[in-house]
């Protein structure tokens, strides 16, 4: 098996692979022609629902739809 | 195309931005992948997991040139390690695009 001597530059700068991968994917999407570009940008949206728990019970959840920043 | 008799019977690798070509008989399809993993099983089947994989004709050459210039400039003006890393990633992705378009 290959031995991993040098760490990749992004890991040396404190970045994780998933951050690296998401940055790459974002850059790739930004270099597409239309209409593929608008279609790709929809893939970048994240939707999630968050609820805080107090006293063992969840409070009302909040829904968030974030576009990526950075 | 390379076939490697790995002793473990399985092989995997982490992908970087670049071209993936699929050879089927006499035909080759090329895709640009943003990043991901490849895992080769003992029975020679390969799984490719990529965040973004697109046929080359979807790439806009003008945006690639602009992006390359922008990130080259960002690298020279970057101060922190993180900024430098991000600028370097930008350069790597756009250079890989360039090779994909010209190669």
Backbone of each chain as nested JSON, in Angstrom:
{
  "chains": [
    {"id": "A", "residues": [
      {"number": 1, "name": "UNK", "atoms": {"N": [0.863, -1.19, 0.0], "CA": [0.0, 0.0, 0.0], "C": [0.887, 1.223, 0.0]}},
      {"number": 2, "name": "UNK", "atoms": {"N": [0.374, 2.311, -0.531], "CA": [1.179, 3.534, -0.594], "C": [1.314, 4.116, 0.808]}},
      {"number": 3, "name": "UNK", "atoms": {"N": [2.458, 4.682, 1.079], "CA": [2.62, 5.334, 2.379], "C": [2.334, 6.82, 2.206]}},
      {"number": 4, "name": "UNK", "atoms": {"N": [1.616, 7.411, 3.152], "CA": [1.27, 8.825, 3.023], "C": [2.306, 9.656, 3.738]}},
      {"number": 5, "name": "UNK", "atoms": {"N": [3.287, 10.11, 2.982], "CA": [4.357, 10.886, 3.591], "C": [3.93, 12.338, 3.75]}},
      {"number": 6, "name": "UNK", "atoms": {"N": [3.646, 13.022, 2.632], "CA": [3.297, 14.432, 2.717], "C": [1.79, 14.584, 2.836]}},
      {"number": 7, "name": "UNK", "atoms": {"N": [1.357, 15.478, 3.748], "CA": [-0.074, 15.762, 3.808], "C": [-0.415, 16.706, 2.659]}},
      {"number": 8, "name": "UNK", "atoms": {"N": [-1.624, 16.628, 2.145], "CA": [-2.027, 17.57, 1.099], "C": [-2.036, 18.994, 1.662]}},
      {"number": 9, "name": "UNK", "atoms": {"N": [-1.809, 19.992, 0.779], "CA": [-1.655, 21.368, 1.26], "C": [-2.872, 21.88, 2.014]}},
      {"number": 10, "name": "UNK", "atoms": {"N": [-4.065, 21.405, 1.6], "CA": [-5.255, 21.911, 2.262], "C": [-5.382, 21.353, 3.677]}},
      {"number": 11, "name": "UNK", "atoms": {"N": [-4.909, 20.135, 3.859], "CA": [-4.981, 19.584, 5.213], "C": [-3.944, 20.258, 6.101]}},
      {"number": 12, "name": "UNK", "atoms": {"N": [-2.817, 20.572, 5.493], "CA": [-1.778, 21.275, 6.258], "C": [-2.273, 22.644, 6.701]}},
      {"number": 13, "name": "UNK", "atoms": {"N": [-3.195, 23.245, 5.924], "CA": [-3.742, 24.553, 6.285], "C": [-4.905, 24.433, 7.244]}},
      {"number": 14, "name": "UNK", "atoms": {"N": [-5.221, 23.22, 7.685], "CA": [-6.277, 23.052, 8.667], "C": [-7.647, 22.747, 8.095]}},
      {"number": 15, "name": "UNK", "atoms": {"N": [-7.705, 22.434, 6.802], "CA": [-8.989, 22.154, 6.172], "C": [-9.26, 20.656, 6.175]}},
      {"number": 16, "name": "UNK", "atoms": {"N": [-10.529, 20.278, 6.304], "CA": [-10.857, 18.855, 6.231], "C": [-11.161, 18.477, 4.781]}},
      {"number": 17, "name": "UNK", "atoms": {"N": [-11.183, 17.159, 4.498], "CA": [-11.453, 16.74, 3.13], "C": [-12.826, 17.194, 2.674]}},
      {"number": 18, "name": "UNK", "atoms": {"N": [-13.802, 17.167, 3.582], "CA": [-15.154, 17.507, 3.161], "C": [-15.252, 18.991, 2.793]}},
      {"number": 19, "name": "UNK", "atoms": {"N": [-14.533, 19.832, 3.519], "CA": [-14.514, 21.256, 3.15], "C": [-13.867, 21.416, 1.786]}},
      {"number": 20, "name": "UNK", "atoms": {"N": [-12.727, 20.716, 1.595], "CA": [-12.018, 20.756, 0.312], "C": [-12.946, 20.325, -0.812]}},
      {"number": 21, "name": "UNK", "atoms": {"N": [-13.639, 19.198, -0.577], "CA": [-14.51, 18.647, -1.599], "C": [-15.639, 19.607, -1.936]}},
      {"number": 22, "name": "UNK", "atoms": {"N": [-16.205, 20.255, -0.909], "CA": [-17.304, 21.183, -1.171], "C": [-16.837, 22.427, -1.905]}},
      {"number": 23, "name": "UNK", "atoms": {"N": [-15.625, 22.901, -1.578], "CA": [-15.088, 24.055, -2.31], "C": [-14.889, 23.692, -3.767]}},
      {"number": 24, "name": "UNK", "atoms": {"N": [-14.297, 22.499, -4.014], "CA": [-14.078, 22.058, -5.401], "C": [-15.392, 21.983, -6.15]}},
      {"number": 25, "name": "UNK", "atoms": {"N": [-16.405, 21.387, -5.507], "CA": [-17.69, 21.214, -6.182], "C": [-18.3, 22.568, -6.509]}},
      {"number": 26, "name": "UNK", "atoms": {"N": [-18.17, 23.508, -5.586], "CA": [-18.712, 24.841, -5.801], "C": [-18.03, 25.534, -6.977]}},
      {"number": 27, "name": "UNK", "atoms": {"N": [-16.687, 25.415, -7.043], "CA": [-15.95, 26.039, -8.144], "C": [-16.332, 25.414, -9.475]}},
      {"number": 28, "name": "UNK", "atoms": {"N": [-16.486, 24.081, -9.466], "CA": [-16.849, 23.39, -10.694], "C": [-18.214, 23.875, -11.18]}},
      {"number": 29, "name": "UNK", "atoms": {"N": [-19.17, 23.976, -10.274], "CA": [-20.513, 24.411, -10.672], "C": [-20.506, 25.811, -11.25]}},
      {"number": 30, "name": "UNK", "atoms": {"N": [-19.624, 26.658, -10.745], "CA": [-19.595, 28.034, -11.228], "C": [-19.007, 28.175, -12.614]}},
      {"number": 31, "name": "UNK", "atoms": {"N": [-18.404, 27.102, -13.143], "CA": [-17.789, 27.194, -14.467], "C": [-18.62, 26.517, -15.54]}},
      {"number": 32, "name": "UNK", "atoms": {"N": [-19.899, 26.319, -15.267], "CA": [-20.71, 25.616, -16.256], "C": [-21.437, 26.589, -17.155]}},
      {"number": 33, "name": "UNK", "atoms": {"N": [-21.837, 26.057, -18.343], "CA": [-22.662, 26.844, -19.237], "C": [-24.102, 26.771, -18.742]}},
      {"number": 34, "name": "UNK", "atoms": {"N": [-24.893, 27.757, -19.152], "CA": [-26.329, 27.649, -18.889], "C": [-26.914, 26.612, -19.837]}},
      {"number": 35, "name": "UNK", "atoms": {"N": [-28.0, 25.913, -19.568], "CA": [-28.776, 25.934, -18.337], "C": [-28.238, 25.009, -17.252]}},
      {"number": 36, "name": "UNK", "atoms": {"N": [-27.114, 24.287, -17.559], "CA": [-26.594, 23.373, -16.551], "C": [-26.209, 24.086, -15.269]}},
      {"number": 37, "name": "UNK", "atoms": {"N": [-25.813, 25.359, -15.411], "CA": [-25.334, 26.071, -14.233], "C": [-26.448, 26.31, -13.232]}},
      {"number": 38, "name": "UNK", "atoms": {"N": [-27.59, 26.777, -13.708], "CA": [-28.678, 27.048, -12.765], "C": [-29.129, 25.751, -12.125]}},
      {"number": 39, "name": "UNK", "atoms": {"N": [-29.12, 24.675, -12.911], "CA": [-29.514, 23.379, -12.372], "C": [-28.528, 22.949, -11.299]}},
      {"number": 40, "name": "UNK", "atoms": {"N": [-27.257, 23.191, -11.537], "CA": [-26.242, 22.78, -10.574], "C": [-26.34, 23.604, -9.295]}},
      {"number": 41, "name": "UNK", "atoms": {"N": [-26.654, 24.894, -9.44], "CA": [-26.708, 25.739, -8.252], "C": [-27.849, 25.322, -7.331]}},
      {"number": 42, "name": "UNK", "atoms": {"N": [-28.888, 24.689, -7.89], "CA": [-29.957, 24.222, -7.001], "C": [-29.435, 23.102, -6.111]}},
      {"number": 43, "name": "UNK", "atoms": {"N": [-28.417, 22.384, -6.585], "CA": [-27.867, 21.297, -5.771], "C": [-27.104, 21.818, -4.569]}},
      {"number": 44, "name": "UNK", "atoms": {"N": [-26.77, 23.101, -4.6], "CA": [-25.963, 23.622, -3.492], "C": [-26.809, 24.035, -2.307]}},
      {"number": 45, "name": "UNK", "atoms": {"N": [-28.101, 24.109, -2.505], "CA": [-28.942, 24.585, -1.401], "C": [-29.051, 23.494, -0.349]}},
      {"number": 46, "name": "UNK", "atoms": {"N": [-29.083, 23.922, 0.91], "CA": [-29.332, 22.958, 1.98], "C": [-30.589, 23.37, 2.715]}},
      {"number": 47, "name": "UNK", "atoms": {"N": [-31.376, 22.373, 3.078], "CA": [-32.583, 22.653, 3.862], "C": [-32.501, 21.832, 5.12]}},
      {"number": 48, "name": "UNK", "atoms": {"N": [-32.653, 22.477, 6.258], "CA": [-32.719, 21.643, 7.448], "C": [-33.617, 22.232, 8.504]}},
      {"number": 49, "name": "UNK", "atoms": {"N": [-34.018, 21.353, 9.4], "CA": [-34.935, 21.741, 10.473], "C": [-34.189, 21.524, 11.779]}},
      {"number": 50, "name": "UNK", "atoms": {"N": [-34.205, 22.547, 12.631], "CA": [-33.458, 22.457, 13.897], "C": [-34.427, 22.6, 15.044]}},
      {"number": 51, "name": "UNK", "atoms": {"N": [-34.313, 21.75, 16.048], "CA": [-35.069, 22.037, 17.272], "C": [-34.166, 21.892, 18.483]}},
      {"number": 52, "name": "UNK", "atoms": {"N": [-34.3, 22.849, 19.372], "CA": [-33.538, 22.805, 20.619], "C": [-34.297, 21.949, 21.616]}},
      {"number": 53, "name": "UNK", "atoms": {"N": [-33.534, 21.219, 22.412], "CA": [-34.156, 20.382, 23.435], "C": [-33.972, 21.017, 24.801]}},
      {"number": 54, "name": "UNK", "atoms": {"N": [-35.06, 21.114, 25.583], "CA": [-34.939, 21.547, 26.972], "C": [-35.771, 20.595, 27.813]}},
      {"number": 55, "name": "UNK", "atoms": {"N": [-35.221, 20.248, 28.988], "CA": [-35.92, 19.324, 29.895], "C": [-36.337, 18.045, 29.202]}},
      {"number": 56, "name": "UNK", "atoms": {"N": [-35.522, 17.552, 28.306], "CA": [-35.834, 16.287, 27.664], "C": [-36.907, 16.374, 26.598]}},
      {"number": 57, "name": "UNK", "atoms": {"N": [-37.357, 17.597, 26.272], "CA": [-38.402, 17.698, 25.24], "C": [-37.955, 18.665, 24.153]}},
      {"number": 58, "name": "UNK", "atoms": {"N": [-38.289, 18.345, 22.894], "CA": [-37.895, 19.271, 21.832], "C": [-38.829, 20.468, 21.785]}},
      {"number": 59, "name": "UNK", "atoms": {"N": [-38.242, 21.634, 21.528], "CA": [-39.072, 22.807, 21.292], "C": [-39.488, 22.819, 19.838]}},
      {"number": 60, "name": "UNK", "atoms": {"N": [-40.278, 23.846, 19.478], "CA": [-40.748, 23.917, 18.091], "C": [-39.559, 24.026, 17.137]}},
      {"number": 61, "name": "UNK", "atoms": {"N": [-39.561, 23.245, 16.083], "CA": [-38.401, 23.287, 15.179], "C": [-38.409, 24.522, 14.285]}},
      {"number": 62, "name": "UNK", "atoms": {"N": [-37.228, 24.98, 13.948], "CA": [-37.115, 26.054, 12.96], "C": [-36.607, 25.444, 11.664]}},
      {"number": 63, "name": "UNK", "atoms": {"N": [-37.156, 25.924, 10.553], "CA": [-36.714, 25.411, 9.247], "C": [-35.777, 26.413, 8.622]}},
      {"number": 64, "name": "UNK", "atoms": {"N": [-34.665, 25.917, 8.099], "CA": [-33.726, 26.834, 7.459], "C": [-33.39, 26.349, 6.074]}},
      {"number": 65, "name": "UNK", "atoms": {"N": [-33.318, 27.286, 5.164], "CA": [-32.829, 26.962, 3.814], "C": [-31.686, 27.901, 3.541]}},
      {"number": 66, "name": "UNK", "atoms": {"N": [-30.509, 27.363, 3.562], "CA": [-29.354, 28.237, 3.379], "C": [-28.772, 28.075, 1.987]}},
      {"number": 67, "name": "UNK", "atoms": {"N": [-28.387, 29.179, 1.379], "CA": [-27.523, 29.088, 0.204], "C": [-26.107, 29.079, 0.729]}},
      {"number": 68, "name": "UNK", "atoms": {"N": [-25.194, 28.501, -0.005], "CA": [-23.849, 28.422, 0.558], "C": [-23.191, 29.793, 0.566]}},
      {"number": 69, "name": "UNK", "atoms": {"N": [-22.533, 30.094, 1.67], "CA": [-21.662, 31.268, 1.637], "C": [-20.246, 30.728, 1.571]}},
      {"number": 70, "name": "UNK", "atoms": {"N": [-19.275, 31.584, 1.52], "CA": [-17.881, 31.212, 1.216], "C": [-17.856, 30.449, -0.062]}}
    ]},
    {"id": "B", "residues": [
      {"number": 1, "name": "UNK", "atoms": {"N": [-5.539, 2.707, -20.064], "CA": [-6.21, 1.94, -19.023], "C": [-5.196, 1.037, -18.334]}},
      {"number": 2, "name": "UNK", "atoms": {"N": [-5.257, 0.99, -17.037], "CA": [-4.289, 0.206, -16.28], "C": [-5.026, -0.77, -15.389]}},
      {"number": 3, "name": "UNK", "atoms": {"N": [-4.594, -2.029, -15.385], "CA": [-5.176, -3.002, -14.458], "C": [-4.082, -3.451, -13.514]}},
      {"number": 4, "name": "UNK", "atoms": {"N": [-4.339, -3.317, -12.25], "CA": [-3.297, -3.578, -11.268], "C": [-3.674, -4.764, -10.387]}},
      {"number": 5, "name": "UNK", "atoms": {"N": [-2.822, -5.772, -10.3], "CA": [-3.129, -6.906, -9.421], "C": [-2.724, -6.59, -7.99]}},
      {"number": 6, "name": "UNK", "atoms": {"N": [-3.566, -5.856, -7.289], "CA": [-3.217, -5.508, -5.92], "C": [-3.303, -6.745, -5.037]}},
      {"number": 7, "name": "UNK", "atoms": {"N": [-2.364, -6.89, -4.102], "CA": [-2.332, -8.103, -3.283], "C": [-3.566, -8.215, -2.396]}},
      {"number": 8, "name": "UNK", "atoms": {"N": [-4.12, -7.05, -1.999], "CA": [-5.293, -7.126, -1.134], "C": [-6.561, -7.419, -1.91]}},
      {"number": 9, "name": "UNK", "atoms": {"N": [-6.495, -7.334, -3.228], "CA": [-7.692, -7.577, -4.024], "C": [-8.643, -6.404, -4.037]}},
      {"number": 10, "name": "UNK", "atoms": {"N": [-8.317, -5.362, -3.263], "CA": [-9.178, -4.188, -3.259], "C": [-8.287, -2.978, -3.32]}},
      {"number": 11, "name": "UNK", "atoms": {"N": [-8.746, -1.937, -3.963], "CA": [-7.945, -0.717, -4.0], "C": [-8.85, 0.468, -3.986]}},
      {"number": 12, "name": "UNK", "atoms": {"N": [-8.401, 1.518, -3.356], "CA": [-9.226, 2.717, -3.37], "C": [-8.337, 3.925, -3.452]}},
      {"number": 13, "name": "UNK", "atoms": {"N": [-8.926, 5.031, -3.869], "CA": [-8.137, 6.255, -3.91], "C": [-9.059, 7.441, -3.744]}},
      {"number": 14, "name": "UNK", "atoms": {"N": [-8.429, 8.538, -3.311], "CA": [-9.145, 9.785, -3.158], "C": [-8.956, 10.543, -4.467]}},
      {"number": 15, "name": "UNK", "atoms": {"N": [-10.012, 11.169, -4.981], "CA": [-9.9, 11.837, -6.27], "C": [-9.645, 13.322, -6.098]}},
      {"number": 16, "name": "UNK", "atoms": {"N": [-8.982, 13.9, -7.09], "CA": [-8.828, 15.348, -7.125], "C": [-9.519, 15.836, -8.396]}},
      {"number": 17, "name": "UNK", "atoms": {"N": [-9.736, 17.137, -8.542], "CA": [-10.456, 17.617, -9.724], "C": [-9.755, 17.225, -11.008]}},
      {"number": 18, "name": "UNK", "atoms": {"N": [-10.5, 16.62, -11.929], "CA": [-9.879, 16.197, -13.174], "C": [-10.814, 15.329, -13.982]}},
      {"number": 19, "name": "UNK", "atoms": {"N": [-10.252, 14.734, -15.045], "CA": [-11.066, 13.988, -15.997], "C": [-11.083, 12.508, -15.674]}},
      {"number": 20, "name": "UNK", "atoms": {"N": [-12.282, 11.961, -15.706], "CA": [-12.465, 10.537, -15.527], "C": [-12.908, 9.999, -16.878]}},
      {"number": 21, "name": "UNK", "atoms": {"N": [-12.229, 8.97, -17.413], "CA": [-12.726, 8.431, -18.682], "C": [-13.169, 6.997, -18.508]}},
      {"number": 22, "name": "UNK", "atoms": {"N": [-14.325, 6.731, -19.085], "CA": [-14.94, 5.409, -19.001], "C": [-14.788, 4.752, -20.36]}},
      {"number": 23, "name": "UNK", "atoms": {"N": [-14.112, 3.607, -20.405], "CA": [-13.899, 2.924, -21.671], "C": [-14.827, 1.731, -21.768]}},
      {"number": 24, "name": "UNK", "atoms": {"N": [-15.684, 1.769, -22.773], "CA": [-16.585, 0.629, -22.965], "C": [-16.4, 0.133, -24.371]}},
      {"number": 25, "name": "UNK", "atoms": {"N": [-15.746, -0.967, -24.544], "CA": [-15.489, -1.469, -25.895], "C": [-14.627, -0.461, -26.615]}},
      {"number": 26, "name": "UNK", "atoms": {"N": [-15.145, 0.079, -27.717], "CA": [-14.371, 1.058, -28.466], "C": [-14.719, 2.484, -28.097]}},
      {"number": 27, "name": "UNK", "atoms": {"N": [-15.714, 2.659, -27.215], "CA": [-16.146, 4.016, -26.935], "C": [-15.588, 4.496, -25.613]}},
      {"number": 28, "name": "UNK", "atoms": {"N": [-15.311, 5.801, -25.576], "CA": [-14.83, 6.407, -24.333], "C": [-15.728, 7.571, -23.986]}},
      {"number": 29, "name": "UNK", "atoms": {"N": [-16.197, 7.626, -22.731], "CA": [-16.929, 8.814, -22.287], "C": [-16.081, 9.499, -21.237]}},
      {"number": 30, "name": "UNK", "atoms": {"N": [-15.983, 10.825, -21.359], "CA": [-15.164, 11.543, -20.388], "C": [-16.048, 12.41, -19.503]}},
      {"number": 31, "name": "UNK", "atoms": {"N": [-15.724, 12.435, -18.227], "CA": [-16.443, 13.272, -17.28], "C": [-15.44, 14.048, -16.469]}},
      {"number": 32, "name": "UNK", "atoms": {"N": [-15.822, 15.271, -16.128], "CA": [-14.979, 16.03, -15.221], "C": [-15.54, 15.817, -13.827]}},
      {"number": 33, "name": "UNK", "atoms": {"N": [-14.695, 15.352, -12.891], "CA": [-15.169, 15.167, -11.521], "C": [-14.545, 16.217, -10.627]}},
      {"number": 34, "name": "UNK", "atoms": {"N": [-15.337, 16.708, -9.665], "CA": [-14.833, 17.768, -8.799], "C": [-13.931, 17.187, -7.716]}},
      {"number": 35, "name": "UNK", "atoms": {"N": [-14.33, 16.066, -7.143], "CA": [-13.521, 15.378, -6.129], "C": [-14.318, 14.16, -5.723]}},
      {"number": 36, "name": "UNK", "atoms": {"N": [-13.749, 13.29, -4.932], "CA": [-14.509, 12.124, -4.516], "C": [-13.601, 10.942, -4.241]}},
      {"number": 37, "name": "UNK", "atoms": {"N": [-14.152, 9.767, -4.381], "CA": [-13.38, 8.552, -4.104], "C": [-13.637, 7.509, -5.168]}},
      {"number": 38, "name": "UNK", "atoms": {"N": [-12.664, 6.638, -5.362], "CA": [-12.873, 5.473, -6.202], "C": [-12.532, 4.251, -5.366]}},
      {"number": 39, "name": "UNK", "atoms": {"N": [-13.328, 3.215, -5.475], "CA": [-13.056, 1.998, -4.74], "C": [-13.15, 0.832, -5.705]}},
      {"number": 40, "name": "UNK", "atoms": {"N": [-12.106, 0.048, -5.804], "CA": [-12.069, -1.065, -6.741], "C": [-12.214, -2.354, -5.953]}},
      {"number": 41, "name": "UNK", "atoms": {"N": [-13.251, -3.122, -6.294], "CA": [-13.503, -4.345, -5.547], "C": [-12.683, -5.504, -6.073]}},
      {"number": 42, "name": "UNK", "atoms": {"N": [-12.702, -6.596, -5.316], "CA": [-11.895, -7.754, -5.684], "C": [-12.331, -8.322, -7.024]}},
      {"number": 43, "name": "UNK", "atoms": {"N": [-13.613, -8.125, -7.4], "CA": [-14.07, -8.685, -8.669], "C": [-13.907, -7.692, -9.822]}},
      {"number": 44, "name": "UNK", "atoms": {"N": [-13.059, -6.69, -9.631], "CA": [-12.729, -5.691, -10.657], "C": [-13.821, -4.674, -10.923]}},
      {"number": 45, "name": "UNK", "atoms": {"N": [-14.878, -4.673, -10.15], "CA": [-15.871, -3.616, -10.302], "C": [-15.371, -2.393, -9.549]}},
      {"number": 46, "name": "UNK", "atoms": {"N": [-15.545, -1.226, -10.153], "CA": [-15.096, -0.011, -9.492], "C": [-16.29, 0.875, -9.177]}},
      {"number": 47, "name": "UNK", "atoms": {"N": [-16.311, 1.382, -7.948], "CA": [-17.335, 2.347, -7.568], "C": [-16.698, 3.713, -7.57]}},
      {"number": 48, "name": "UNK", "atoms": {"N": [-17.349, 4.663, -8.214], "CA": [-16.824, 6.021, -8.207], "C": [-17.833, 6.907, -7.52]}},
      {"number": 49, "name": "UNK", "atoms": {"N": [-17.378, 7.574, -6.46], "CA": [-18.266, 8.465, -5.721], "C": [-17.749, 9.875, -5.934]}},
      {"number": 50, "name": "UNK", "atoms": {"N": [-18.545, 10.703, -6.606], "CA": [-18.097, 12.067, -6.876], "C": [-19.199, 13.038, -6.506]}},
      {"number": 51, "name": "UNK", "atoms": {"N": [-18.801, 14.182, -5.991], "CA": [-19.794, 15.184, -5.648], "C": [-20.413, 15.752, -6.923]}},
      {"number": 52, "name": "UNK", "atoms": {"N": [-19.533, 16.117, -7.863], "CA": [-20.008, 16.622, -9.15], "C": [-19.27, 15.885, -10.253]}},
      {"number": 53, "name": "UNK", "atoms": {"N": [-20.002, 15.36, -11.214], "CA": [-19.364, 14.715, -12.365], "C": [-20.158, 15.152, -13.573]}},
      {"number": 54, "name": "UNK", "atoms": {"N": [-19.515, 15.825, -14.507], "CA": [-20.267, 16.326, -15.647], "C": [-19.54, 16.062, -16.954]}},
      {"number": 55, "name": "UNK", "atoms": {"N": [-20.316, 15.88, -18.023], "CA": [-19.683, 15.692, -19.334], "C": [-18.958, 16.978, -19.727]}},
      {"number": 56, "name": "UNK", "atoms": {"N": [-17.855, 16.83, -20.465], "CA": [-16.997, 17.979, -20.724], "C": [-17.685, 19.111, -21.471]}},
      {"number": 57, "name": "UNK", "atoms": {"N": [-18.7, 18.776, -22.302], "CA": [-19.31, 19.846, -23.092], "C": [-20.072, 20.856, -22.246]}},
      {"number": 58, "name": "UNK", "atoms": {"N": [-20.293, 20.556, -20.967], "CA": [-21.007, 21.51, -20.121], "C": [-20.091, 22.592, -19.567]}},
      {"number": 59, "name": "UNK", "atoms": {"N": [-18.789, 22.473, -19.816], "CA": [-17.858, 23.441, -19.243], "C": [-17.811, 24.696, -20.106]}},
      {"number": 60, "name": "UNK", "atoms": {"N": [-17.841, 25.849, -19.458], "CA": [-17.756, 27.117, -20.173], "C": [-16.308, 27.606, -20.128]}},
      {"number": 61, "name": "UNK", "atoms": {"N": [-15.671, 27.633, -21.289], "CA": [-14.235, 27.942, -21.34], "C": [-13.922, 29.355, -20.848]}},
      {"number": 62, "name": "UNK", "atoms": {"N": [-14.826, 30.311, -21.151], "CA": [-14.565, 31.687, -20.716], "C": [-14.541, 31.805, -19.21]}},
      {"number": 63, "name": "UNK", "atoms": {"N": [-15.503, 31.13, -18.552], "CA": [-15.556, 31.197, -17.097], "C": [-14.313, 30.548, -16.492]}},
      {"number": 64, "name": "UNK", "atoms": {"N": [-13.801, 29.503, -17.178], "CA": [-12.598, 28.839, -16.681], "C": [-11.416, 29.806, -16.701]}},
      {"number": 65, "name": "UNK", "atoms": {"N": [-11.243, 30.523, -17.824], "CA": [-10.107, 31.455, -17.918], "C": [-10.227, 32.558, -16.881]}},
      {"number": 66, "name": "UNK", "atoms": {"N": [-11.449, 33.077, -16.737], "CA": [-11.666, 34.137, -15.752], "C": [-11.342, 33.644, -14.353]}},
      {"number": 67, "name": "UNK", "atoms": {"N": [-11.828, 32.429, -14.046], "CA": [-11.607, 31.867, -12.719], "C": [-10.132, 31.655, -12.443]}},
      {"number": 68, "name": "UNK", "atoms": {"N": [-9.41, 31.17, -13.456], "CA": [-7.982, 30.906, -13.271], "C": [-7.249, 32.202, -12.959]}},
      {"number": 69, "name": "UNK", "atoms": {"N": [-7.576, 33.261, -13.725], "CA": [-6.93, 34.553, -13.494], "C": [-7.277, 35.072, -12.102]}},
      {"number": 70, "name": "UNK", "atoms": {"N": [-8.551, 34.933, -11.727], "CA": [-9.005, 35.434, -10.426], "C": [-8.285, 34.741, -9.272]}},
      {"number": 71, "name": "UNK", "atoms": {"N": [-8.153, 33.404, -9.351], "CA": [-7.527, 32.691, -8.237], "C": [-6.02, 32.843, -8.226]}},
      {"number": 72, "name": "UNK", "atoms": {"N": [-5.416, 33.018, -9.392], "CA": [-3.976, 33.267, -9.4], "C": [-3.71, 34.581, -8.687]}},
      {"number": 73, "name": "UNK", "atoms": {"N": [-4.591, 35.558, -8.945], "CA": [-4.433, 36.851, -8.295], "C": [-4.703, 36.727, -6.791]}},
      {"number": 74, "name": "UNK", "atoms": {"N": [-5.697, 35.905, -6.425], "CA": [-6.012, 35.739, -5.004], "C": [-4.855, 35.099, -4.258]}},
      {"number": 75, "name": "UNK", "atoms": {"N": [-4.148, 34.189, -4.921], "CA": [-3.045, 33.512, -4.245], "C": [-1.951, 34.514, -3.896]}},
      {"number": 76, "name": "UNK", "atoms": {"N": [-1.687, 35.445, -4.817], "CA": [-0.614, 36.401, -4.534], "C": [-1.026, 37.39, -3.462]}},
      {"number": 77, "name": "UNK", "atoms": {"N": [-2.355, 37.609, -3.286], "CA": [-2.753, 38.569, -2.258], "C": [-3.199, 37.883, -0.973]}},
      {"number": 78, "name": "UNK", "atoms": {"N": [-3.082, 36.555, -0.91], "CA": [-3.548, 35.84, 0.279], "C": [-2.562, 35.985, 1.42]}},
      {"number": 79, "name": "UNK", "atoms": {"N": [-3.102, 36.107, 2.65], "CA": [-2.236, 36.267, 3.813], "C": [-2.219, 35.003, 4.671]}},
      {"number": 80, "name": "UNK", "atoms": {"N": [-3.405, 34.557, 5.15], "CA": [-3.407, 33.394, 6.032], "C": [-3.218, 32.105, 5.236]}},
      {"number": 81, "name": "UNK", "atoms": {"N": [-2.833, 31.038, 5.97], "CA": [-2.674, 29.725, 5.339], "C": [-3.969, 29.277, 4.692]}},
      {"number": 82, "name": "UNK", "atoms": {"N": [-5.096, 29.564, 5.389], "CA": [-6.386, 29.11, 4.874], "C": [-6.714, 29.804, 3.56]}},
      {"number": 83, "name": "UNK", "atoms": {"N": [-6.441, 31.13, 3.504], "CA": [-6.709, 31.856, 2.252], "C": [-5.846, 31.316, 1.129]}},
      {"number": 84, "name": "UNK", "atoms": {"N": [-4.588, 31.02, 1.473], "CA": [-3.681, 30.502, 0.443], "C": [-4.183, 29.153, -0.045]}},
      {"number": 85, "name": "UNK", "atoms": {"N": [-4.641, 28.321, 0.9], "CA": [-5.131, 26.998, 0.517], "C": [-6.338, 27.139, -0.404]}},
      {"number": 86, "name": "UNK", "atoms": {"N": [-7.258, 28.048, -0.049], "CA": [-8.457, 28.207, -0.879], "C": [-8.083, 28.713, -2.267]}},
      {"number": 87, "name": "UNK", "atoms": {"N": [-7.147, 29.64, -2.321], "CA": [-6.73, 30.161, -3.628], "C": [-6.064, 29.056, -4.438]}},
      {"number": 88, "name": "UNK", "atoms": {"N": [-5.247, 28.238, -3.749], "CA": [-4.572, 27.15, -4.448], "C": [-5.571, 26.14, -4.988]}},
      {"number": 89, "name": "UNK", "atoms": {"N": [-6.605, 25.868, -4.206], "CA": [-7.651, 24.95, -4.681], "C": [-8.28, 25.519, -5.942]}},
      {"number": 90, "name": "UNK", "atoms": {"N": [-8.554, 26.834, -5.924], "CA": [-9.147, 27.474, -7.092], "C": [-8.272, 27.302, -8.317]}},
      {"number": 91, "name": "UNK", "atoms": {"N": [-6.956, 27.496, -8.116], "CA": [-6.026, 27.34, -9.236], "C": [-6.031, 25.899, -9.723]}},
      {"number": 92, "name": "UNK", "atoms": {"N": [-6.004, 24.945, -8.788], "CA": [-5.974, 23.539, -9.182], "C": [-7.204, 23.163, -9.986]}},
      {"number": 93, "name": "UNK", "atoms": {"N": [-8.378, 23.592, -9.509], "CA": [-9.62, 23.226, -10.206], "C": [-9.623, 23.815, -11.607]}},
      {"number": 94, "name": "UNK", "atoms": {"N": [-9.287, 25.104, -11.717], "CA": [-9.359, 25.744, -13.031], "C": [-8.28, 25.228, -13.971]}},
      {"number": 95, "name": "UNK", "atoms": {"N": [-7.103, 24.89, -13.437], "CA": [-6.066, 24.303, -14.304], "C": [-6.513, 22.943, -14.796]}},
      {"number": 96, "name": "UNK", "atoms": {"N": [-7.174, 22.182, -13.914], "CA": [-7.665, 20.872, -14.327], "C": [-8.714, 21.032, -15.419]}},
      {"number": 97, "name": "UNK", "atoms": {"N": [-9.561, 22.061, -15.307], "CA": [-10.544, 22.352, -16.344], "C": [-9.845, 22.62, -17.663]}},
      {"number": 98, "name": "UNK", "atoms": {"N": [-8.799, 23.453, -17.588], "CA": [-8.052, 23.798, -18.793], "C": [-7.506, 22.569, -19.481]}},
      {"number": 99, "name": "UNK", "atoms": {"N": [-6.877, 21.679, -18.685], "CA": [-6.328, 20.451, -19.283], "C": [-7.438, 19.607, -19.866]}},
      {"number": 100, "name": "UNK", "atoms": {"N": [-8.59, 19.598, -19.186], "CA": [-9.7, 18.798, -19.682], "C": [-10.177, 19.334, -21.024]}},
      {"number": 101, "name": "UNK", "atoms": {"N": [-10.202, 20.676, -21.151], "CA": [-10.705, 21.25, -22.387], "C": [-9.71, 21.108, -23.524]}},
      {"number": 102, "name": "UNK", "atoms": {"N": [-8.419, 21.171, -23.211], "CA": [-7.423, 21.132, -24.276], "C": [-6.925, 19.716, -24.532]}},
      {"number": 103, "name": "UNK", "atoms": {"N": [-6.927, 18.851, -23.512], "CA": [-6.351, 17.501, -23.651], "C": [-7.22, 16.514, -24.384]}}
    ]}
  ]
}
